[in-house]
Amino acid sequence: MEKVFSPGDIEKRWYDTWEQSGYFAPQGGETSFSIPIPPPNVTGSLHMGHGFQQAIMDALIRYHRMKGADTLWQVGTDHAGIATQMLVERQLEADGIKREDIGRDAFIDKVWAWKEQSGGTITQQLRRLGASADWSRERFTMDEGLSDAVQQVFIKLYSEGLIYRGQRLVNWDPKLHTAISDLEVVSEEEQGFLWHLRYPLSDGSGHLVVATTRPETLLGDAAVAVHPDDDRYQALIGKTVSLPLCDREIPIIADDYVDPEFGTGCVKITPAHDFNDYEMGQRHDLPLRNILTRNASISDAAPAAYQGLDRYAAREQIIKDLDALQLLEKTEDHLLKVPRGDRSGVVVEPWLTPQWYVDAKKLAGPAIAAVENETIKFVPKQWENTYFAWMRDIQDWCISRQLWWGHRIPAWYDNAGNVYVGSDEASVRASNELDDTVELTQDNDVLDTWFSSALWTFSTLGWPNKTPEMAKFHPTSVLVTGFDIIFFWVARMIMMSLHFCDEVPFHTVYVHGLVRDGEGQKMSKSKGNVIDPIDLIDGIDLKSLEAKRTAGMMQPQMAARIVKQTRKHFPEGIPGYGTDALRFTFYSLASTGRDIKFDMQRMEGYRNFCNKLWNAARYVLGNCEDLTPSPSATEPSLADRWIMSRLITAAKDCEQAIENYRFDLASQTLYDFVWNEFCDWYLELSKPILWDAEANPDQATVTRHTLVTTLENILRLLHPMMPFITEEIWQSIAPLADKSGDTIMLQPWPNFDGQESDAEAESEVAWLQGVIVAIRTIRGEAQLGPGKALDILVRNTTDDDQRRFTNNKAYLRKLARLESITFLSSDAEVPPSLSALCGNLEILVPMAGVIDVEAERARLNKELQKQQGELTRIQGKLSNASFVDRAPEAVVANERHKQQAAEDAVQAITTQLQRLEGLH
C-alpha cells in the first residue's frame, strides 16, 4: 500500500472495474431486494440533495447485496418536459431560431439529439459517488418501453372513465404557455400593495369596501361574499353591488369561508382567477369570466378600455380610473406571497383552461388502505400523517401540459369536437369505424412528467409484460425520497401500482430531510449557498470557483458566498476530500426525517478517519506479511479476546441500525469502534506482544491473525458506506485473511449470530484503560513527556486490583511507561505527589525528581494569570445587560460556555499549585 491515502488515485479505477465486471447487476439469491431510483431530470447536475439521497440508497443496496439478497437498484432519468424544452429552445434562440420556425417534429428531433450528446451528465456524476446501480438496465421515461406503458395506462384509465377532459383552474405560466404543477410553483414573500376598493351598492345607499392585491381581477368578479353570521351585512345578503368600471351588477352572497375579522369582512370573488374563489363559485353557481389571455394580457371578456393590456399595465390603469371615480379608499404597503414559475420566474396565474384530468378520488381509496394496514410503512412513521392529509382531501389531477417535449396525449378530435382515444390514428379509426373522409387531429398537449414517473416502479421492469424482473423485484423493497414529493410522486405511484398491478409499488418509504448549509439555511441558488459535491470530492481552488462564476455555471452571489466561506476556512481553496469522506459525512448526519446541516469542516474529520483507517491497515500489513497458520494450542491474549468481543458488538449494533434506517447510528458505531477501540487501543495493545515475538512467537502469531481478522471484518462493515477505500485495502488484506473472490462488494456481510461478547475480557480491558488514562492524565497535567518512565504508588487496591496490575504488567510498562508499581495501604502517608482517580483506585506519581518544581510553579502562575484575565473579560461581557439582551442566543450561550471553561481551568491550576506547596 502507498504511504499516503490518495482517493483520486483509486476511485475511478475501482468504479470502472466494478461496472465493467457486472458486479452491480443482480447476482442471484433466495431473497430479493430492490430500490427504484427517483429518476433525476435528464437536464440535471448533481447537488447535495442528490448526493445525500444516492448515498443512502447505495448503502442499502451494498448492504443487502452482501447479506446475500438478489439486489437490483433500478436506475434511469426523467425526460423533464419543461426543463428540457426550455434548454433546447434557448439553444435554438441563440441561433435566432424559434421552435415554431422548424415545427414540432423537427424540434423533437433536436431534443433527442441534445439528449444523446449531453443528457448523461448526471448519471456520470452518480458514478462519481460510487452508486452501484445496474447501469445495464438504465431507463429513460421517454424510451420506447416506458412510452408504451404510459400510453396503455392513459387508454385504460380513459376507457374506465377515470381520465376526462374538463375546464378548470390551473397554475398557468404566461411565459411558457403551459399549466404547471404546484411543485413547480415557488411562492416567496415580496413587498407589494393592498388596495381597498369601494363597490357601490346598486340601490345607491352606500358602498362596501373590499381589499385586494390584484385589482386587475376586479374585471372578472362574480360576487362579493360576507360571513352569514356577520351582523353588519345581514340586511345586504341577496342584494347587489355595481361592479366598478364594468357596467354590471354582482350579488352579495354569504359563505362560511369568509373571515369576518379580516379587513372589512367583505371579500371580492373572482371564480375564474383564484382557486379558493373557484370553489366558492361552484358552491354558489357563479359565472366564470376569464379576463386573461394565455399571455396574461386582458382578454375580450373585459371592458374594451382594458382589452389587450398586459396585466400589470391594466392594474395601473384600473387604479387610476378607480381613484378618479373616488372608488379607491386607500392603498397600503403589504407583504405578500407571490407565486412564480420555478423555471420561467414569472408570476403564475390561476387560469381557466381546458385540460385533461385523472379522477384521483376513485384511485385514492386503496392507496390510503395500503398505508393504514401497513402493507406500506413510512420511516419515520409520522410522515404517514402528511400522506393521509393529502390523500383524504385529494383533488383531481391535471395531467396535460402545453408543451412539445413529452408523451403526447393519445387523443384525436374530429371537426365536430368528438374525442377518440387510442394508441394511434389507425387504431382509433378501426375501433370507431371512421373512414378517411373523417378528418382527425391529434391533441397537441403532452402528459405531465409526474404521470410517467407514477409508473416508474413497474414500467421499468417491463410491464405490461409479465417479465422475470417483475416477478422477482416488484413490489420493490424501499423507496428513498424527500418529504416534498410524498404527494406528487409517492402517492401517485401507490395509486397507479395498485390499480394496474394489483400490488403496492414498495413496502417501505424512507423519507429523508433536506440538506441545509452549516447555518441551517436551505441550499438554493438564490441564497448563494449551493455546494457542488464534485468540488468536495475533487477539491477546487478559488480561481476555479471564480472561473465557474464567469462561465455562468454559478450565479454571481452564489460564487461570492462560497468563495467567502472557502477563503475563511480554506485559504487555498476546498481540498479534495474524496468520495468516501463525503459519503460518511452524509451518513453521520442521516438521523431519520430531520433536515441536516452540512458543514465542510465536519467532512474534514471524516477525511482524517479515512487516513486513520489507511494507516491502521499499513500497520497491520507491515506486521503480518509473513503470516503463518495460527497455533491451535495458544490461547488469544486478553487484548485479542477484547477486540473480538468489541467487534461482535459493533457488527450487531451496526446491522441493527441499518435495518432501522439509522445511518447516523451505524456510522457512529463504526467510527467509534475503528478510531477509538481498534486504532487507539488495540493496535497499541498489540505492540507489546509483537515486540516480544522472539520470546513468545506463538502468542505473536495469534495476535497477528486477530489483527488481520478484525481489520478484514471492519472493511466489510464499512464497505456499504465507504466503498472505495475498503476495496483498495481489502485487496491487500484478503489473502492474509484467507478470503477468496475478486471484490469486497460480493463478500458476505459479517455474521456473528450466536456469538456472544466476552464480558470478562471487556471488564479486564476497561480496568486497564482506566489505569492508563489516569496515568496519561497525570502526565498531561504535569507536562511529563511520554518517554519518561514513572514510578507510581497505588492506594485503595483490592486483591482483584493487585491481580490485574500483576497480570497486565507488560501492557502497563509499554503503554503507560511505568518503571515500578508500589501498593500502599489506604492510611499510608505519601510524599507530595501528582494523583488521579480510577474508580476507587488512587494513582500517585511522587513529584520529587520528576518535575522542576520552580519552573512548574512559574508556568502554572503564568497560566493562572492568563485564565483569570479571560474569566474577568467574559464576566464583564455577560454582566452587560445590553449584550445579553441583544446578542443572538447562540452567541450568548457560547460566551457562557467559555466562562465555564475558564472557571474550570482556574480551579484545576489552583489545585495543581496546591500540590506543589512545600516542594523545592
N, C-alpha and C positions, 0 to 999 in steps of 0.2 A: 504493500500500500504506500501511496505517496505520503510524504511527511505532513502536508497541509491539505485539508479538505477543500476542494475547489468544485462547487456544484456545477459550474459551467462546463467542466470537462467531462462530466458523466451523464448529465440529464438527457441530452439529445441522443447520445449513443445508446443508452438503455431503452429510451422510448421507442426508437426505431427498431431495436431488437425485439421488443415485446410485440409491437404491431406487426412486423414482418413475419414473426413466428406464429402468429394466430392465437396468442395467449388470451386475447380479450374475448374471443368467441366462446360460446358455451362449450364446456369441456366434458359434459355428461355428469350424471349424478342421480341418486334416487329422488332427491327433492329438488325443487326449482326455486329460484329467487330472481325476480326481475324488477327493474326500475325503468319507467319511461322518462326520458329527459324532458323537462319543459323546453320545447323547441325554441331556441333563441332566434331572433329575427335574422334573416339571411344578410341583411344590411348591417348587422350589429358588429360591435367590437367589445372586447372583454372589459367589464367593470368589476368593482369589488363585490357587488351583489352576486354576479355570476360566479366569481371566484369562490366565494363562501359556499354557495349552493352546490357547485360542482365538487368541492372538497368533501362535503357531507355525502353526496351520492357515491363518490369514488371510494370513500372509506367503507361504506356499506357493501358495495359490490366486491371489493377486495376481501373484506372480512368474510362474507358468505361464500365467496369462491374458495377461500382457504378452509372454511368449515365443511367443504365437500358438496355444496349445492351446485346444481347446473345453473349458472348465472348468465343473465342477459341484461345488459344496460343498453336499451334501445335508444339510439341517437338519431338526430335529424334536426332540420331547421324549418322555420316558418317562412312562408313567402312574403309576409309583412306587406300587405296590399298598399296602404297609403305611403309608408316609408320608402318602399322600393319604387313605386311610381314617381314619387317626388324626386328621388335621386336621379332616375333616368331622365325625367323631364328637365332637371337642371342641366344635365349634360347636353341635352339637345338645345336648350335655350342658349348655352354658351356658344353654340354654332349658329345662333339666330333661327332655330327651328322650333316650332310648336308641335305638340303631338298631333293636333288636328291637321297639320300640314301633311303628315305622312300616313294618317289613317290608323285605325285600330290594329289591324293585323301586323302592319309593319312596326308599329310601336311595341307590340308584344314580342316580336322577334328581337327588337333592340333590348328589351328587358332580359330575355333569355340569354342573349349574348353577354350582357353585363354579368348575369348570374354565373355563367360558365367561367368568365375571366376573373371576377372579383368577389364572387359570393362565398368563398371558402375562408375568409379571414378569421371569422370567429371559431370555426372548427379547428383551424391550425392553432389558435390561441388556447383552446381547450386542451389540445395535446400538450402544450407547454405546462399546463397544470398537472399533467400526469393522468388525465382521465382515461380509465381503462374501458372505454365504451367499445362495443363491437362495430367498428367502422365499416366492416364489410356489409353491414345491414343498414347503413345510413340512409335515411329517407328525407324527402322534401315534400311539403304539403301540396305542391303543385305537380308532383311526379305522376306518372300515368296511373299507377295502382291506387294512390290516395285520391286522385281526381275521380276515378271511377266510383270509389266508395262514397265520396261526397255526393256525387250525382245520384247514386242509388238511394241514399238516405233522404235527399230532398224529394225525390219522386215518391218514395214510400210515405213520408210524412204528409205530402200533399194529398196522396190518394186516401189517407186516413183522416183527412180534414184537420190535421194538426199544423199545416202551413197554409197561410192565406195571405191575400194582398189587401191592404187597407190603408186608409188615410188617417194618420195620427201625428202627434207632435214627435219630433226627433231633435237631437242635438245636430244643428246644421252648421257646417263650416263654410262661410261665404267665400273663402279663398279657394279651398279645394273643391267646393261644389259637391260635397257628399255628406251623408249622415255619418256621425261618428259615435262610438260607444262612450259611456260615462267614464271609462278608464282612460280615454283619450282626451278628456277634458280636464284641464288644470285650473282650479279656482284658487286665486290668491287675492289677498286684501289689497285694494288700491284706493287712493283718495278720489272721491267723486262728489256728487251733489245730490241733495234730496229736495225735489221741487214740490211745493204744496200748491195744489191747483184747486180752483173753485169750479164746481159743477152746479150751474143754476138749476133750481127746482123748476119743473115745467110750468107750475101754476104761478110762478113769479113771486112766491112767498119767501124766497131766500136762496141759500145755496148750501151744498155740502162741500167739505174740504177733504180731498184725498192727497196722499203723498206718494211720489213715485221717483225712482232713479232712472226710469226710461220713458220720458214724456212722449217720445215719438209713438209709443204703443197706444197712446190715447186714441189714435185714429182707428184702432181695432177694438175698442172697448165694447162690451156687450151688456154690462150691468155695473151697478155699484152695490157692494154687499155690506151688510151690517150684521151684528150678532142678534139672534132672535130675542135674547133677554135684555138687550141694551135699551133701557127706558128712554134714552134720548131720541131714539129713532123709531119707536114702536108705531107712531102715527104715520110714518113715512113709508113703511113697508108696503109694497104694491104700487106705490106711486112712481113717477118717472123724473129723470133729470134731462136737461138739454145738453147733449154732448158737445162741448165747445169745439168750434171750427168745423164741425161735421154735419150740421143741419139735420140731426136726427135725435130721437129720444131713446133712452135706455132705461130699463126698470131698476128700481131699488129692491133688492132681494135680501132674504135672511138666511144665514148659513152659520153653523156651529164652528166652521173653520176660522172665522174672523175673531181676532183677539180684541176685545173691546178696550183693553188697557193700552193698546199700542196706537200712538198718534191720536187721531180724532175718532178712531173706531170705525171709520169708513174705508173701504178698500175698492179700488177700481179693478174690474175683472176683464181680462183680455184672453179669452179661451184659446185663441189661435197662436198666442205668443208667450205663454207661461205654463209650465207643467201643472202647478197647483190650480191655476185658473182653469185649465183644461178639464181637470177632474170636477171642479165646481160647475163648469159649464155643462158637463154631462149630467150632473145631478139635477140641474135646473133647465135643461133643454135649451141652452142659449145658442144663438147662431155663432158660427165660426167665420170670422172675417180675416182673411190672410192679407195683411197690408205690406208684406215684404216680398221681394223677388229673391231668386237664388243668389243674387249678388248682394243682398241686404240693402237694396235701394227700395224706395217706396213704390208699391205696385199700383195698378189702376183700380184697385178696390178702395183706394183712399181718395179724398177730395183732390180735384185737379191741381190745386195750387201746390201740392206736395209731390205729385207723381214724378218719378224719375230721380228725385233727390236721394243722395246717399243718406243712410240712416242718421249719421251724425250731423249732416247739413240740415236734414229735416228737423232734428232735435233743436238745433239752434234757431231755426225759423219759427218753429212752433212756440218756443219760449218767448220770442219777440212778439209774436201775434197774440199770445195769451196776456202778456204784460200790457200790450196796447189796449186790450179789451178789459183791463183791470180784473183779469181772472187768475193772475199769478199772485198768490197770497204772500209767499216768502220763499227764499232759497237758502238752504243750509249746507255747510260742508258736511260730508258724510263719508265714512269709511265703509266700503262695501266689498263683498266677494265678487270678483269678475271672472266669468268662465272663459277660458281661452283654449283653442285647439292646441294640443301639445306639439303638433307638427308645424302648423301654419303660424301660430302665435296670435291669430286674430280672435276677436271676441265672437264666441259661438252664440247662435240664435236658436231658441226653441221655434221650430218652423213646421208648418203643416204641409205634409207632402205624402204622396202615395208610396208605400214601402211594403216589402214582404216581411211577414211575422211568423214566429213559431208560437203556437198556443202552449206556453210553458206551464200554465197551471195544471193541465192534464198530464204532463210528464213529471210534475214535481212530487206527487204523492209517493210513488215507490222510492224515489230518491231520498225523501225525508225518512221513510220507514227503514231504509238500509242503515242509516246512521242511528236511528232510535234503537234498533235491535242489535246494534254493534257489529253488524256484518262489515261495516266500515268504522274504523276508530280514528279519531283525531288525536294527535300528540302535539302540544298539550291539549287536554280534554276540553278546556274552556272555549276553544275555537268552535266547538260544536254549537255553542250559543249563537255565534255570529252566523254560522251556516243556517241554523233554524230560523233566525230572524229574517234573513233574506228569502229563504225558500217558502216560508209561510205567508209572505207578502209578495210573492213573485208576480211580476208583470210580464206580458207577452214580449217576446224578444225580437227586436228589429234586426233582421239578418241581411238586409240588402245594403249595398254601398254603390255610390255613383262613381265608380272607377272603371278603368280598363283592365288593370292587372289583378287577376284573381280568378276564382272559379265562377265562370259566367252562369247566370241563373238559367236552368234548362226549361225555359217557358217561352212559348210563341204566341203571338197575337194575330188574329185576322183583322180585316178592316172594320169589322163591327165591334172590335174590342173584346171578343171572346178569348179566353186564356186556355192554352193547351200545354200540358207538361209532359215531357218525355226525354229520353236520352239524346235524341237528335231529331231533326226535322222529318226525316223519313219515317221514323217510328211514330212520330206524332200524327203524320198523315195516315199511316196504316191503321193505327189504333182508333182514329176518329173518322176514318173513311173520308178523308179530304183529298180531292183530286187537285191537279196542278192549276186549276183555274182559281183556286182559293189562295190568295196571296198571304204568306205568313212572314212575320218579322220577329226575330228573337229579341227578348228582353235585353236591354243594354247594360243592366246592372250586374254586379258581381256579388258574391256572398261575403259577409263579414268573415275576417280571418279566424275569429273565435269559433265559427261554425265548423271549419275543417279541423281546428285544434280540439274540438269537443270529441272527435272520433279518434284521437291520436292513439290511445292505448290499444285499440283493436284494428284500426286501419293499417297501422304499421306492421302488424303481424299477419297480414294477408286477407283479412275479412273483406268481402263476404265469403271467400273460400274457406273451407274447413282445413286449415293448414296444420302441420305438426306443431308449428310455433304457437298457434292459437291454443291448441290443446295443452301445450306444455307451460306456456308463460302467461296465460290470461285466465283469471284476473292477475294483474301484476301485484307485486308484493307491497310496495310502498311508493307513494308519490311524495317527493320533496319539493315544497313550494313556499312562496311567500303568502302572507295573510291577505295581501291586496287583491289577489285573484281567486280567492275562495269561491266567490260567486261567478266571476266572469269565465273561469275555466274549470275549477274543481267541480262545482255543482253541475255544470253542463255536461262534463264527461260522465258523471254519475247518471244523469238522466238519459243520455244517449246510449250508454253501455247497457243499462238495464232494459231499455226499450228494444234495442237491436240484437243484443247478445244474451239477454235474459240472465245476466250476471253483473256483479259490480265490476268497475274497472280496476280497482285496487282494494287492498284490505286495510291499509294504514295511510293516513295523510299526515306527514310530518311537516308542521308549519314552523318555519324559522322566522326570526326577526329581521329587521333592516340593519344593514351595515352603515353605521354612522361614523363621523370623524372623531378624533380624540376628545373633542369638546361636546360630543353628543349631538351635533348638528347632522341632519340628513345630508348625504352626499348628493350634490346636484351641480350642474354646470353653472346655474345662475349664482350659486353661493361661491363658486370657485374653489371647492374643496374636494374635487374628484381626484382620486389616485388611480393610476393605471397599474394593475397588478404586474404586468410585464416589466414595468420600470422597477418595481420592488424586487422582482426575481433577478433581472439582469443588472440593475443599477443604472443610474443616469446622472450625468453631471449637469451643472447649472447651465452651461452653454447649450446642451442638447434640449433642456427644458425650454429655453428661450427659442431654440430653433423650431420646436413643436408649435410654440405660440405664433411665430411669424409665418409658419407654413399653414396656419389656420387649423391645426389639429387640436388646439386648445383655445378656449375663449381667453381674451387678454386678462380678465380679472382672475380666472382660474390659474393661469400660469403665474401671475403675480403673487397670488396667495401661496401656491405650492412652492415657488422659488423662495418666498419669505420664510415659510416653515422649514424648508430644506436647509437654507443658509443658517438658520438658528441652531438646528440640531446637527447638521452635517455640512460643514463649511465647504467641503469638496464635492458635494452632491450626494445623492442617495447611493449608498453602497449596494452591491448585488448580494441579496440575502439568500438567493436560491429558492427553488420551489418548495423544498421540504420545510424550511423555516416559515415560509408564508402559510403553507397548509397547517402546520402545527399551531400557528398563531390563531388561525380560524377556529380550530378545534378547541383551543383553550378558552375561547370566548363563547362557544356554542352552548350556552345554557338554554334549555328549551323555551321557545316562544318569546324570548326577550331580545330587544334590539341590542346590538353590540357596538361598543366604542372601539374603533380601530386606531391603535396608536403605533406609529412606526418604531418607537423606542422599545415597545414590548417585543416586537419582532426581532430586535437585536438580541434580546435574551434567548430567543429560540435558535438564532444562528449560533450563539455560543453553545447551546445544547447540542447542536449538530457537531460542533467542533469537539465537545466533550466526549460524545459517543465515538467519534473518529479516533481520538487519541486513546480512548479506552481500548478500542479494537487493536490499535497498533501495539499497545502494551501486551494484550493477550497473545497476539500473533508472535510478538518478539520473544515471549516466554514459552511458547508452545509449538515452535516449529518442528521439532523432532519428537512429537508426542508418541509415546509407546502405550500399549494397552494398559488399562488401569488394573493394578494388582487387586484381585478379589479379596485377599485376606486383610487388606489395610482399610481400617475404618476412616471415613471422612473426618477432617478436623472440625472443631467447633465452628469455625468461620464458614467452612464448606456446608455444614448442616444448616447454619443460619441463613446463608444466601439462598439456598434451595428452598427453604421454608418461606422466605420472603417472596421468592419468585412465584411459588404456588399461590400465595395470597394475592399478589399483584395481578397475575394472569386471570384469576377468578373475578377479582374486582373489575378489571378492565372489560372482561367479557360481559359481565352483568351491566356495566354502564353502557356499552354499545347496544346491547339488546334493548335497553330502555331509552336509547337515543340521547344519552347524556355524554356527548363527546367531550364536554368540558371536564367531566369527572374521569373519563377514560384517559384523556391526555395528561391530566394532573397526576393520576395514579402512576402512569409510566414515567413521567418526568421525575417524580419523587423517587421512584424505585431506581431508575437508571442513574440519576445525578447523585442523590443522597446515599442510597444504600449500596449500589453496585460500585460506582466510581469512587465516592468519597470514603466509603468504609471497606467494602470487600476487597477492592484492589489493594488497599493499604494493609488489610489483614492478611492478604496472601503473600505479601513480601517477606515477612519473617520465615515463612515456610519455604519459599523458593530460594531465599538466601542461604538456607541451611540444607539445600538439596543434596549436597555431598554426604552430609551426616545422616540424612533420612530421605533417600531417593524415592521410596515408595509413597511416602506422605506427599512429597512434592508432585509426584505423578498424579495422585488423586486430586490435588488442588488444581493442577493444570487442566484435567478433564472437567472439573467443576467450572473453571473459568470459561472454557470453550462452550460447555453445555448452557451455562447461564447466558452468555453473550448470544449464542445462536437462538435461544428462546426469546431473548429481548428483541432481536432483529425481526423475528416473525410476529411478535406482538406489536411492534411499531410499524410494520410494513403497510397496513392499510392507511396509516396517516402520513408516513414518511417513506414513500416507495423507492425513491432514487438512492439515497444513502444506504438504506437497508439492503438493497440489491447489490450494490457495489461491495459492501463489507461481507455480505453473505457468501459471495463468490469465493472469497478467501478463507472464510471460516468453515464453510460446508464440508470440505474434505477432512478437516480435523474432527468435525462432529459426526463423521461417517454418514453424511446426508447425500443422497443421490438426487439427480434432477438438474435441469438446466436453469431454473429460475426460482427465486424465493416465492414469487406470487402464486405458484402452483403447489407450494408446500402446505402441509396441513397446519391448521391453527393449533397452537399449543394446547394440549388436553391434559388436565390434571385431575379429572374426575376420579373420585375415590382416594385421592392423596390428601392427607391432612397436613397442616402446618406442624412444625416441630416446636412445641411450646417450650420445652426445656432449653433448646438452643437459643430461642428468641429471648428467653429470660436471662440466660447467661450473657449473651452479647449486649443486651440492653444495660446490664450492670457494667460490663466492660466499657461501653460507650460513655456511660455516665462518669466513670472514673477518669477516662481520658479527656473528656470535655472539661471536667473540673480542673485538671492539671493544666490544660491549654488555656483555661480562663485565667489561672494564676500567672502563667507566662505572659499572656496578653496584657493584663493589668500592670505587671511589673516590667513589661518590655524585656523579658528574658528571651534571648534568641532560641529558636527551635533546636539548635545543635548543642545547647548546653545541657549536660547530664545533671539531673537533680536527685538529691536525697529527700525523700518525703517521709513524714510522720503521719500515721493514721490513727484516729481516735474513734471510739464508739463502734468498734468492729464486733460482729458476731462470729461464731465459728464458721458459718457459711461464707461470710465475707473473707475470712482468712484463707479458707479453702480456695476461693475464687482468685484471690491475689496470687496464691501459690501456683494454681493451675494455669493462670494466664500471664505468668511472669514474662514469657517470651514476647507476647504481644505488647505488654506494658513497657518492657525495656526498649522495644523498637519504635512503637508508635507514640509513647509518652516520653521517651528518652529519660528513663529512670536509672539511677545508679544503684540506689538501695531503697528498701521499704521497711520501716520500723513501726511495729504496732504498739500503741500506748493504751494504758487504761484510761477510763473516762475521767478520772480525777488527777491524772498525772500533770505535773507542771511542764509547760513547754516554753522554749525560748521564743523571743519575738519572731513571729512567722507570718507569711502570707498564707491565706486559707481560702478554702472553697468547700461548699457542701455538696455531697452526692447522696441524696436521701438522708439517712441518719448519719452517714459517714462524714467525718470532718477530716479533710485532707490538708496537711500543712507543709509548707516549704520554709524551713528556717532561713531568715534573711542574712544572717551573718555569713560573710564570704560569698554571698550570691549576688548582692547588688551593691553599688556605690551609694551609700545612704545619703550623703550630702548632695550628690548630683541628682539623685531621685527626688530628694526633698525640694530642691530648687526647681526641677522640672514640674513637679506637682503644684507648687505655689504659683508658678507662671501660668499653668493651665487653669488653676482655680481662679486667678485674677481675670483671665480671659472669659471664662464661663460666667462669672459674677457680673462682668460688664455686659455680656449678651443678655443675661437674665434681667438686668436693670433696664436695658433698652426695650425689651419685649414688654415688661410690666408697664413701662411708661406708655407704650403704644396701646396696650389693652385697657389702660385706665382712662384713655381718651374716649369719652362717650361719643364724640362726633365720628371717630374712626369706626368704632364698634357698630354704630347705627347705620353708617353709610356704606361701608365696605361690603363687597359680596360675602355671603355666608361662608363660602369655601375659603376665602382669604382669611377671615377671622378665625375659622377653625384651624387653619394651617398655623397661624400665629400662636394659638393656644397649644397646639401640638409642640411647637418649638419651645414654648415656655416650660412645658412638662419635661422635655428632653434636657433643657438647661438645668432645671431643678434636680433632675436625676443625676446629672453629671457633677454638679456641686456636691451632692450628698456622697457620691462614690469617691470623689477626690478627697473629701474631708475624712472619710473612713480610712483611705489609704494613708493619709498624713498621720492619723492617729496611730496606725500600726508602726510608724517609724519613730514614734516618741521613745526616747531612752536609748536609741541606737546611735552609734557613732561610726 
